[in-house]
Amino acid sequence: MLEILAPSGNEECAEVAIACGANAIYLGYTAFSARDGATNFDEAALQRILQKAHFAGVKVYVAMNTVVKTAELDGFLTTLLNLWAMGVDAIILQDMLLGKYIHKLYPQIVLHLSTQAGICTEQGAKLGKEYGFSRVILARETPLAEIEKIAKIVETEVFVQGALCTAYSGQCYFSSFVGGNSGNRGRCKQPCRKKYTYNRGGFEEYAYALSLSDLCVGEEITKLIAAGVVSFKIEGRMRRKEYVGAAVRYYRHILDGEPSQAAFSDLKRTYNRGNYTKGLAFGQDKRFLSRSVQGHLGEKVGVVKVEKGRYLVESRFSAKQGDAFKILRDGKEVGGAAYAGNYARGFILFTRERLKNGDSVFITTDTDVNARVVQGKAKPYAVRLRLRFAEGERAQVIGNGFSLLSENVLQSATTSPLTKADIQANFLKTDGLPVEVFFDEVEVIGNVFMPKSALNAFRRAFYEALGNRLASEDRSPLSRTWEEPFFNGKNNRIAVISNDFTGIACDVGIYKPNDYTAPIDPEFLTLKAEKYLYLPPFHTEKDVLRIQELIKENHLDGIYAENYDGIVIADSIGCRLFAGTGFNLTNPLALSQLFSLVSYYAVSKELSEAEMRPLISEKAFILSSGDVKLMDLCYCPFGKTCFQCDKKETYRLTDENGRAFPVRRYVAADSSCRFEVYNCASLIGKGVSGAGQLLDVSVQEDKPSAVGVIHNEQQQKQVYSSYTAGHIKNGVI
């Protein structure tokens, strides 16, 4: 069955999603969720929603999709086992390697691989399935052709609606290095939604240069269905219930074969950033970037007419008190406005901004729509009851194979004995649960007395127990069986990532081409060191074939991979694997599943020195100094204006505080441009004792000098124009 999967940041949103026709919901628990800013669910709230959802035939998936540090493993795994015992239908994990470990111990737990794992190829999908994941949630960058291949391998879930991250899925460090709040741990502060300027003609003005429009696949969902996708995910655990209701309704109409323009209008009015993009599955479109408008745009309802100091809007829309608007001029935000009354041809606006004739008016809060889209009724669960109330016995209710007895024996009534009608009326009350009650038999024997409060409590206890049984049927508690592995050994090697090895000496060279269609630089091939080819986190089949070709032709030692599917690719070539920082190694359980498969690995660049210690071995590297890559952009930040492009190797992205972030452009195997964003400050430090030093000089002008001072922090301060110690002292929250 095709599945509409709805976000639930709180109980209200979950209830609306269920009522409006979602087949499944996903939510976060009190910890380990990639949306830490959402209300999320404690045990009591989750239990309530599990009952309501399962009565309505709706599945509940819990997102535990953050990277997990060593000190958190006990809490993480204990929480996971408790959630499974409560009856959740699946756990969503980011860490594929930790998932592999969990699957070995508890194969009965259903695991879904988060979009944060960055799966976008057949190789990654096969690995996820091999490691025990029953479903893969694809990276938003995955092209339709790749989706079709992956859907033949494993059950596939794809985002169809909601916010898009500008960085490649699961590998954004912008919030982490700029503000100390890790997106990989659910605390992203969204610096990508700020204003920036590029040093390229036509892009010099400050704009929302990294901000993407909201995704809305809409009726293109039919192409995803044809490709074999089974679950269609709506992003938005941070958004209001009105958005959840409108989004579920819209896609419910489409999947039911009744696409509705009215439902689309409702969706736009509840949340719409950038008038929507179809997303990278279908190729970068003109609306992909939302450079001029940040936040909710709504839907256009008219234009401003200035008359006698009043701002009139001629419109067929009937505005009312409580409605709110956004004003645009030449496509750019001017400010907000509120309803101030009606006039013959429309309505009047109140605003503190100075408006002009022809300014566009968009409604961002439509009170009528907001009230309507949260209304719905979930398909009820049919319960057939048999009840027996007899003097001298405990009351009994049997329903759908489940039986419950009252706490106390029923007494004889002195006045107003309990009647069959009283009992039926009481059990028809389902306390908000989606239950339809049928009575097979109601027996009342003798003059039965039962206080109303006791009868109410008996009814509630039955429906609660029945709901718990539905939620957690056959879920016996699982015992703790894990043990943390121990790693030792030392590594004193130096590894360098660079696109030019002229004048560089190191133990391990990692070549990052400026152009993957070109031959490898001869300077790299003559390097007296182990030689690895850089495999970017986002790649397609053409990229993989080209990587294989380059490694075999040039007899390179292996690949440096920033994504899990590097495991499969290295094995298929028969070469060594250097697992890069993109693996986000943060705990020894994950490392234990990788250790025998790699020659080297780099630990996460978001850990403190103390947090790195349990991961140190003779294969370990620490990113110790040099450039810090913050994001991979799998699209053109200049809107694919290729004919006007100056095709620089490095651009400069500058924020409103004057901080300049280098943006490296390179050519992929299909001749398309891709981009990497680096931190405004270089990393300084000598790493951690016992671990090898990994140095990235991809955007350094004087690369040999940067490599030459790798062991001297004071000299590094002289080489780098601006610098930071990174997270080695404090890590990230």
N, C-alpha and C positions, 0 to 999 in steps of 0.2 A: 504494500500500500504506500502511496506517496504521502509524505509527511510535511505538514507545515509546522515548523519549530519556532516557538515564540520566546522572546526574552522575558524574564521575570525578575526585576530588581527588588521587588517586595511582594507582599501577599496580595495587595490590590491589583497589581499588574498580572500576577498569576491567575487570579480569579477572572479577570477580564479576558485574558488569553483563552482560558478554558471555555468561558461562556460564548466567546465569539467564533469558536470553531478550530482552534489549534489542535493538532494531533499529539503534540508533545511540547513541553516547556523546558527551558534550561535556566538554572539559577545558581547563585553562589551561596556557600555556607559562610559561617562567621569568619573563616580564615582560608587562606590558600586559593583565593579567587582572583582572576585577572581583572576584576572590576571591584577593587577594594572600596571605591567611593559609593557603590550602590548600597542600599540598606542591607541587602542580603538576609539570610535566614538563620535563626537559631534553631535548636532542636524542636521546640514546641511549635514554632511557625512552620517548619518543614513537615512535621507530622500532620498538621492540619491540612496543608496543601497536598500532601501525598494522599490523604483520604479523599479529598475532593477530586483530585485529578484521576485517581484510579477508579472511583465511582463513575466518572465520566468517560472512562476508557482512554485517558490521556496519560502519556508517559512523562516521567520526570527524570531529567538528567542534571547531575550536579557538577559544576565546573570547579575542579581543583587544578586549574591550569596555570600555575605559576612555577617558577623554578624554586627548588627546595634546598635550603642550606643544611649542612650536616647536623647542626644543633636542633633543627626542626623536624628531623626524620621521624622521631618517635611520635610527636604530635600529629604529623601528617598521616602516617600509616594507621595510627589508632583512630583518627577521625575518619579515614577512608573505610575502615572495617565497620565502624559504627554506622556510617551512612548506608553501607550495603545491607547491614542487618535491619535498618529501618525500612528498607524496601525501595530505594531508588532504583531506577531502571538501568542507569549507566553512570559511570564516572568519566569525566572529560579530563585528560591529562595532557600537559605540554611536553613533559620529559619522556621521550620514547624509551630511553634506556631504563629509567626508573619503572616505567610501565612493563617492560620486559621482565624485570625482577619481580614485580608484583604478580604478573601472570603466572610465573613459575610456581610461586607460593600458593596463589589462590586463583586457579584457572576458572572458577565459577563466576568470578566478578567480571561484569561486562565493562570493557574499556573502550572509550572513543578517543581518538588521537586529535588533539586540539589543532586549530588553524595556526596556533603559536609554534607548532612543530615545523611549519614551513613546507609541508608536502605539496609538491607540484609536478612530480614525475612518476612514471611507472616504477622506477627503482625504489623511490621512497614509499610508495603504496605497498609494494611487495614486502618491503622490510617491516612496515607497520603491521601487516597481516601476520607475517612470520613471528613477530614479537608478541602477538596475542591481542591486538586491537581488532575489534569486530567492525569498526567503522573509522574512516578517515575523513576529517573535516579539512577540506582543501584550503591551501593558501589562496587569498583573494586574487593573486596575480596569475593563477593557473589558466592558460588558454583553453578554449573549448576543445580543441583537438586532443590536448593532453587529458582533459576531463573524461572524454569518451574512452580513452585507453584505460585510465585508472578505474573507471566504473565497472570495467569487465574483471577487475582483479579483486576488489573489495567494496563493501557497501560504502557509498559516497554521499557526503553532505556538503552543500555549497551555499554560501551566502547569497541572498537575493535582494536584501533590503538593509539599509542603514549606513552608518558611518564607515568610511574607509580610512585605514591608516596609510599615511604617505610612505612609510618605510616598509620594506619587505617583511612579511609576517613573522613575528617572533624574534626579530633581530634589530630592534630599535633601542639605541642607547642615548638618544638625544636628551630625554628628560632626566636620565640617570646622571650624565656628565655635566649637564647645564645646571641642574637643580637638585641633584642628590636623591631624586625619587624615581625608582625603577619601573618602567612600563612592564618589564618581564615579571614584576612582582605585584602588578595591579595598581600601581600608584602613579601612573603617567600624568604629568601636569600639562601635556599637550603644547609644548613650545612650537610645534609645527603649525599651530593655528594663529601664530603671531605674524606681524608684518616684517617683510624682508625685501631687499633689493638685490639684483644681480648686476655684475659688471658686464652686461651685454646690451647692445643696442636694442631699444624698445622695451627693456626690462629694468630701467634705471630707477623708476619710481617705486616707492614703497607699496607693497601689495601683499596679499595673503599668498605668497609665492609657493608655499608647500601645502596649502590647504586643499583638500580634495572635496569635490561634491559628494553628496550622499549617493549611495548605490540604490538603483531601482531597476531591477531586471524586467519587472512587469510581464508583459505577454511573451517576451523572449524566453520565459521559463519553459515554454514548449520545446525549445532547442535543448535545454538541459534535461528535460524528461526523455527526449529522443536519445540523448547521450548516455542515459542509464542512471542518472542521479535519482536518489530516492528521498532525500531529506533537503528541504529548502528552508534555510535559516534566516531569520530576521534579527539583525543586530539591534541592541538598544536596552541593555540592562540598566543604563543610567537615565533612561527616558521615562516620560510619564505614561500613565495607564491609557490616556487618550490615543497616544501614538501606537501603543501595543494593539489596542482594539481596532484602530483604523487599518493598520498594516495586516493584521490577521484577516480582517474582513475582505480587504482588497485581494489578497492571494487566495482566499477561500472562493471568491467569485470566479477567479481565473481557473483554478483547478477543478471547479464544478462546471466549467464550460460556459460560464456566464460573465465574461469580462464586463466591468461596469465603470464608465467614465465618472459617475457620481462617487463611487468608492475611491477612485483615484484622486478626485478633488478633495475628498475628506482627508485622505492620507497627506496630501500636500499641505493642508491647513493645520495638521497636527505636528508635522516636522518635515522640513524640506530644506536641505542645504544645497544651494547651487543649481536648483532646478533639475537635479538628478543626472547621473551617468549610468550607462549600461554596464560599466566596469570592464576590466582588462580581459575577462574571458572572451569578450567580443571585440577586443582591440580598443586602443585609446581613442575616445571620441572628443568632440569639441567642448563638451561640458565637463570633461574629466576633472579639470582644475577649477576651483572656485576662487579665483584671484581677487575678485572685487567684493564679494559678499562672504562674511563669516557668520555662522550661526543660522538660525531658522529664518528662511525667506518667506515661507507661506505661498499664497497664490494671488496673482494679480487680479484686482477687482475694479480698477479704474485709474483715472489720472486726475491730478489736481487742477482746479480752476480757482484762481484768486479773484475774489469779488468783494469789494467794500471791506477789506480787512479780514474776510472769512475765507477759510479753505474748504471749498466745495468739491465733492467727488460725484460726478455723474455716473451712476451705476445701477444695474438691475439687482444688485445684492442688497438685501434689507438688513442693514446694520442695526445693532442694538447695544444697550449699556453692557459693558464688560468686554466688548470686542476690542481687539488691539491690532495695530497696523505698523508696517515698516515702509519707509519712503525711500525710493531710489531715484537718482538723477544721473542720466547717462550711464546706467548700469552699476553705479556705486551707491553705497549706503549714505543717506543724509541723516536719518534718525528715526525715532519712533513717533507714533501718534495714537490717540484714543478717540473713540466715538464721542461726539459732542451734540448730536441731534440729527434730525432729518430735514430735508427740504424736498421740493416737488419732484426733482429728478434723481434724488439719491440721498447722500448723507453729508454731514459736516464733520470736519476733523478738528481736534484740539492738539496742538503741539507747541513746544518751545522753540522749535527750529523755524527758520525763515524759508518757507516753501515758495516754489515758482510754478507758473503755469506749465503744465505738461509733465510735472513730476509723477512718477509711477507709484501707485498705491497697492501694496500687498497686504492681505489679511494674514496675521500670524496667530491670532486667537479668535476663533469663531465659537462663541458660546453654545450656539445650537448644535454645531457639529460635535463639540466636546461632550455634550450631554448624550448625543445619539450613539456615538461609536462605542461607548462602553456598555451599552445595553445588549444583552444576549442571553441565551438560555442553552446551557450545555445539554447534550443528549443524556437523558437520565439513565441510571442503572436500575433495572427492574429487580425489585425484591418481593418475593412471595413469602408471606408470613403465616405461621400457625401459632396461635397464642392460647395458653391455658392458665386461667385464674381460678383457683379452687381453694375454698376455706381449708385451713390447716396444712396447706402446701405452699411451697415457694412458687411464685409466678414464673412461667416459662415462656420464652419466645424462641421459635425456630425459624430461621430464614436463610435460604440459599445454602443449606448444608451446615449452618452454624447455629449453635444453641447457647442460650444464656438463661440462668436462673437468678431471680431476685435475691437480695441479701437476706431478707427477713421472710418468715412464714406469714401468709395472709391471715388476718384476723376476721372475726365476724362483725358485720356492720350493725351499729345500733340505729343509725339513720342513714338515708341516702346511700344504699349499696351501689357498688360499681356496676355499670351496665356495659353490655357489648358495644353500644354506640360510644360510650365514654372512652373505651380502650381504643377503638378504631380511630376516633378523632385525635386521640393523643399520638398514636403511632403514624398518623399522616403528617405530623410535624417532623420535618427532617433537618431542622436547624441549619438551613442553607446548603445542605449537601445535595448534589444532583441525583436524587433517588426518587423513583416512582414506585409507590407501594401498592401491592395487591394482597388481599386477604383470602387465603385458602380456607382457614377455619379459625373462629374465635370462640373459645369455650369459657363460660362463666358458670361456675358450680357453687351454689350456695349464696348466702348474703355476704359477698366479699367486700372487705374494706381495705383501701390502700390510700394513704394521704396523697394529695395531688403532687406534692413536691417529690415524694418517693416514686410515683409513677413517671414523672418527668425525668428523674435521675435514671430510672430503669431503662427508659427509651433511649436516652442519650448514651448510656453505657453500651447498649446493644449496637447502635449505629457506629459508635466509635470503635468498638471491638470488631465489628464486621469490616469497617474501613481499614483497620490495622491488619486484619487478616488478608484483605485484598492486596494491601501495599507490600506486605512482607511474607507472603506465603512461601513456605519452604526456605526461609532464610534463618538457618540456625547460626548462632554467634560463631565467629571465626577467631581462633586463638592467635596470639602473637608468636610468630616463629622466625622473625628476622634477626640477623646479627650483622653488625657493621664490619665490613672487611678492613683489613689493615694493609697499608702500602708503605714501602720503604725504598731505600736506594737513593742515589743522587745523580743529578744531571748537571754538567758544567758547560754544555754546548751553547753556542750562540746561533740563533736562527734569524734570518732577515727576510722580510717581505719587501719586494721592490719591483719596479718596472724597468730598472736600469741598474746593472751590477758593475758598471765601470768604476774601478778603484775601490771595490768593496771586497773585504775578506770576512769569511764566516764559516761555520761548520755545516750549516744547513741553509741552502738558498731556496727561496720560494719566489718563483717568477710570476709576476702579475702582468700579463701583456696589456699594452694599450690597444692592441688590435688582435683579436683571436683568429682572424682570417689570415694574418701575416705569419711568416716564418719566425721562429724563436730567435731572439737577439743572440748573436755569436758570443758576446761578452759573458752571457749566462752559461752558455754551453762549455766555455773554457774555464769556468769557475772550479776551483779545487775544493769541492764540498759536495755533500749530498744534494741532489737536485730534485725539487718538487715543483709541480705546476699548480698554480692557484685555480681552484674551482669555485666560482662565485656562489653565494647561497641560492640565487635564482638562476635557473638554467633550463633550457628546453632540450629536446632530443638532439637537435643540431649541435648544441653546445657540447653535449656528452660525446657525440661522435667525433667532434673536432678535438676534444681533450684526449680521447683515446688515440686518435691519429698522431697528435703532437708527442705524446708520451712514447709511443712505439717507434716513431720515426727518429726521435732524438735520444732514445735509450735513457729516458729519465728514470729516476728512482721511484717516484710516486706522485701522488696528488696531495695537496693541502686543501681539505674540503671544509666548507662552512655550513654544511647541511648533512643530515643523517644519511641521505642516499649516497653520500661519498663512500659509505661502507660497501654498498653493493657495486658501485662503479669501480672502486679499487680492486675488488675481488674479481670482477669480470675482466679487467685488464691484466690481472696478475701482478699488480704493483703494490708498493707500500702505501700506507695511509697515514697522514698527519691530520688528526682531528683538530680543527681550528677553534677559535674562540666562539664561533657560531654554534658549536655544540652545547654551549652554556653549561659546562660541567660544574656543578655546585655541590655535589655530595658523593660519598664513596660507593653507595649502592649503585648509582648510575655508572660510575667509573668501572665498577666490577664487571659490568656487562660489556664494556668496551675494551678493557685493558688488553686482552689477548688478540684483538683485531687490529691494533694500531702499532706503528713504530714509535709515534710520538702523539702527544695531545697537549692542547693549551687549556688551562682552566679558565673559567669565566672571568671577564675583565671587570665584573662588578663585585668581586669578593675582597674582603680585607685580608691582611697577611695571616691573621689567626684562622680565618675561614678557609684559606688556601692550604694550610698545613696538612689536614687529613688527606689531601689529594696529591701530595708530593711523592714522586718516585723517580726512577732513572729515565722514565719516558716523559716527564712533566716539563712544560714550559709555562712561563708567566710573561704576559705582555708587560714589559718593564719600562720601555721608553719609546719615544718617537710619535708617530701619528696614531690617532685614535679614530677609527671609523665609527661613525654614529648611525648611519643608515645606508641601505642600498635602495635606490629608486629604480623601479622596474618600468618606468615610463619616462617620457620626455618632459622635463619641467618647463620647457619653452613652448609647449603646445604643438610640437611637431611642425614648427615653422622652418622646415629643413632648408628651403631655398635661400632664406635670409641668414642662416646660421653661420657663425664664424668658426665653428668647430674647434674651439680651444681645447687644449688638453685639460686645463684646470680653470674653473670659474671661481668667483668669490661671492658667497651669499652673506649679506651683511644685515644684522638686525638693527632695531631702532636704538640700541645702546652702543652701536659702533663695533660690535664684535663680528669678526669676519670668519666665516666657515668655508674652508676650501671644498670645492665640488669637483671631483675628478670624473671626466668623461672617458669611457672606453667603448670599443666596438666589439659586439658579440659575434658569434659564429654565423649568424644570419645577416650580418652587416648592419644591424640596428644599433643605436646608441643606448648605452645604459650609464647610470651615474651613481657615484658614491659621495656621501657627505661626511666630512671629517670635522673633528672638534676644532674650535677656535684656538685652543691652547694645546700644545704638545705635551706628551706625558714624560715626566722625568722620574728617575729612580733606578735602582740596581736590582729590582726584582726581589726574590725571596731565596734565602740560602737553601741550597739543595735542589733548586729547580733551574732549568735552562732559561736563558733570557731570549725573549722573542721581541724583535724590533721591527716596526713597520715604518718605512720611509717613502711610502707611495707618493706623497705630495710634498716631500722635503726638496728644496732647491739644491742644497749641498748635502747629498746623501752620504758620501764618504765621511764627512765631518761628523754627522749624526751617529754613524756606526763607530767611529773612532772614539767617541766619548761614552760608550755604552756602560763602562764601569765607573764613571766619575760623574756624580750628580751635580757638583759645582760647575764643571765644565759644560754639562748639558744646559745649564742656565745661560751660558754664554752663546751657545749655538742656536737655541730656540728663542724666537722673538717673544713669545708668551708661552707659559707652561703651567702645568698642574701636576700634583702628586697623584691624581686620580682617586681611586677608592681603597688603596692599599692600607690606609690607616683606619678607616672607619667603615668601609663597605657601603652598602646602600640599605635603606629601610625597605 
